[in-house]
Amino acid sequence: MRAQTAKRGRAIFAALVLMTTCTLLFVLVKQRPDLKSSSGSSLGSPRLVSIEELTDYGEICAPEPPSRNASMIAALEDKNLFAAFQQTSVHAASPETGDTAEVTRPPVRTIKDTYPIYSSIAVDPLRDEVVLQDTNLFSIKVFNRSDNTPAGVEATQPKRVIQGPHTLNEYNNGLYIDPQTGNIHSVAMDTADSMIVFPGGANGDVAPIRKLNTPHRNFATAVNEEKGEIYITIQYPPKVMVYRKEANGDEKALRVLEGEHTRLYDTHGIVLDVKKNLMFVGTWGNASDHRVAGTGKFYPPSINVYPLDASGDTAPLRVIQGSKTQLDWMGGMSLDAENGDLYVANDVGNSILVFHETDEGDVAPARIIKGGKTGLSHPAGISVDTKNKEVWVSNMGSSSATCYSLKADGNATPVRTIRSAPSGRTSVKFGKPQAVAYDSKREQYLVPN
């Protein structure tokens, strides 16, 4: 009896899973003679169907009569899936045979952002340059530090652009400029697992002089020039990798900071204070053991402080965390070591937070740059220029970089702004769109970002 009950329970569970799967199904196939597979069989042309609430759960998985299938397909004739793709060639497959065929069809129209999305920034005070990482057009753009886009001008043209297939630049971030050589270091966030290095003055479609293979999901870099070490944060599974600064190819890390006691949860920005032997690491608070399903937890975002040479499962010396901090998806961090000020690009908070380097616990920032006059729009990268007493910020939401006095506070107007798009324009903010659905009732495309 107990075995029969268990069997019946498994059957009910399987039915529920099947019903849920069928509910989410939204691609229909219509047979067309003009699409042929390699085996010569006809393939259906996928049609996009809106996701609507279903009430007749008894029939959602039942075989449909031919007449009903035909009427549904006819009703959706104008909802062409391929119009959502930018490519002129996609692959379609028959659900019956699994055969595939290439479908060459130009898009009716395309939705894309043709302007840069700046995720990271680095100032080179020796060469008087500002370097911006563009994650949308896969490029690195270099401007004069004194550039200031006038009102009414659409954009300031960069002095150099590193872009093209040979660069291996692909959804990169975490810029670092070598103060001696001007070499540009950049890490791939999600689609490639590497750090690439370009020589100072690089321009055009040039290959990197070095490519270090790294774990997946890099985010930021920091360098200890005295010891010749480069630090790379890994978002998930969270860790901090430390390599030789000149590391190349498959070279292994010198040491790794990771483990339960580190309190690294979705690791992002990083900055070093070499004189005080401290490492500051920003975390978003998303935690789980990737090897065990159901272990996900959410902690408040934090800035963790470690010894500079920390490795293994080392606990932080102290943690800045709590509602008073206003930390909200913070990105890059930068340090004014002379004044002991820690600058944080606070993306969703649309602000720049400035903490004392010695802060601990649930503390409010010493200063907050925020407001309508600031020009901030989803600030993601930040770079302190102590030589010129300025701090630069990259804005993902407006294709711009804004510069402030190092002592700026409140609703401060930028000292200068470099724009790569018309003033007032809001970025489409595409990151990595990986799917699309069509809502026929509202005539809208749904794109998870």
Buried (B, 14 or more C-beta within 10 A) or exposed (E): EEEEEEEEEEEEEEEEEEBEEEBEEBEBBBEEEEBEBEEEBBBBBBBBBBBEEEEEEEEBEEEEEEEEBEEBBEEBEEBBBBBBBEEEEBEBBBEEEEBBBEBEBEBEEEEEBEBBBBBBBBBBBEBBBBBBBBBBBBBBBBBBBEBBBEEEEEBBEBEBBBBBEEBBBBBBBBBBBBEEEBBBBBBBBBEBBBBBBBBBEBBEEBEBEBBBEBBBBBBBBBBBEEBEBBBBBBBBBBBBBBBBBEBBEEEEBBBBBBBEEBBBBBBBBBBBBBEBEBBBBBBBBBBBEEEEEEEEEEBBBBBBBBBBBBBEEBBBEBBBBBEEBBBBBBBBBBBBBEEBBBBBBBBEBBBBBBBBBEBBEEBBBBBBBBBEEBBBBBBBBBBBBBEBEBBBBBBBBBBBBBBBBBEBBEEBBBBBBBBBBBBEBEBBEBBEBEEBBBEBEEEEBEBEE
